[in-house]
């Protein structure tokens, strides 16, 4: 097997594991699916650490809900994955809404976000939160 063939097969396996691709020829599709599900659960746990209120909104169903959303989407890292999930599934929990506001405010040089019970002011990546 040439280096190009090996690189192609490795890329196919990575796509199958993290981007929803089909199992490459010669690989057990069932085992690849099990590994993909395990990686999605791990990804959900990583996002839960960065977005605890967002995950808490879904309770025990967090890993299942997030994994269903993330399946077929390559990861961008736990912070970005959580943000994209929150934008696609706007939070109803007040704490989760504040997490989203803080993330969005911190991503700008200067930002003010006002929610129903919170104010977030961010300057150069530092954020201040006022709840009422």
C-alpha positions in Angstrom: 0.0 0.0 0.0 1.5 3.3 -1.0 1.6 6.4 1.2 -1.2 8.0 -0.8 -3.4 5.0 -0.4 -2.7 4.9 3.4 -3.5 8.6 3.7 -6.7 8.2 1.7 -7.9 5.3 3.9 -7.0 7.1 7.1 -9.0 10.1 5.9 -12.0 7.8 5.1 -11.8 6.3 8.6 -11.7 9.8 10.2 -14.7 10.9 8.2 -16.6 7.8 9.3 -15.7 8.4 12.9 -16.3 12.1 13.2 -18.1 13.5 10.2 -20.8 10.9 9.4 -19.0 9.2 6.5 -19.5 5.5 5.6 -17.2 2.9 7.1 -14.2 2.4 4.7 -13.9 -0.9 2.8 -12.4 -3.6 5.0 -13.6 -2.1 8.3 -16.5 -3.6 10.3 -19.3 -1.1 9.9 -20.8 -2.1 13.2 -17.6 -1.4 15.1 -17.0 1.9 13.4 -20.6 2.9 14.4 -19.9 1.9 18.0 -16.7 4.0 18.0 -18.5 6.9 16.4 -21.2 6.9 19.1 -18.5 6.7 21.9 -16.7 9.7 20.3 -20.0 11.6 20.2 -20.7 10.9 23.9 -17.2 12.1 24.8 -17.8 15.2 22.7 -21.0 15.8 24.6 -19.2 15.5 27.9 -16.6 18.0 26.8 -19.2 20.5 25.8 -21.0 19.9 29.1 -17.8 21.1 30.9 -17.8 24.3 28.9 -21.6 24.9 28.9 -22.9 23.4 32.2 -26.2 25.3 32.3 -27.0 24.5 28.7 -26.4 20.8 29.3 -28.4 21.0 32.6 -31.4 22.2 30.6 -31.5 18.8 29.0 -30.9 16.8 32.2 -30.1 13.1 31.7 -31.0 13.5 28.0 -28.1 15.8 27.3 -25.7 13.3 25.7 -28.4 11.8 23.5 -29.7 15.2 22.3 -26.3 16.7 21.7 -25.0 13.6 20.0 -28.0 13.5 17.6 -27.3 17.2 16.7 -23.5 16.7 16.4 -23.6 13.4 14.4 -22.2 14.3 11.0 -20.8 17.6 12.1 -17.0 17.8 12.5 -16.0 19.2 15.9 -14.8 22.7 16.2 -13.9 22.3 19.9 -16.1 22.2 22.9 -16.7 26.0 23.2 -17.6 26.4 19.5 -19.6 23.2 19.5 -21.6 24.4 22.5 -22.2 27.8 20.9 -23.4 26.3 17.6 -25.7 23.9 19.4 -27.1 26.7 21.5 -27.7 28.9 18.4 -29.5 26.0 16.7 -31.5 25.1 19.9 -32.0 28.5 21.6 -31.9 27.9 25.4 -35.0 28.4 27.5 -33.2 28.0 30.8 -32.1 31.4 32.2 -28.6 30.2 33.2 -28.1 28.7 29.7 -29.2 32.0 28.1 -26.7 33.9 30.3 -24.0 31.4 29.2 -24.8 32.2 25.6 -24.8 35.9 26.2 -21.4 35.8 27.9 -19.9 33.7 25.1 -21.2 36.1 22.4 -20.1 39.2 24.4 -16.6 37.8 25.0 -16.1 37.1 21.3 -16.1 40.8 20.5 -13.8 43.7 21.5 -16.7 45.5 23.2 -20.2 44.2 23.7 -23.2 44.7 25.9 -25.9 42.0 26.1 -29.1 42.5 28.0 -31.4 39.6 28.9 -34.5 39.3 31.0 -32.6 38.9 34.2 -29.0 39.6 33.2 -26.6 42.2 31.8 -23.3 41.3 30.3 -20.6 43.8 29.5 -17.4 42.6 27.8 -14.3 44.5 26.9 -11.3 42.8 25.1 -12.4 39.3 26.1 -13.1 40.0 29.8 -16.8 39.9 30.8 -18.8 41.2 33.7 -22.1 39.8 34.6 -24.9 41.5 36.6 -28.0 39.4 37.5 -31.2 40.8 39.0 
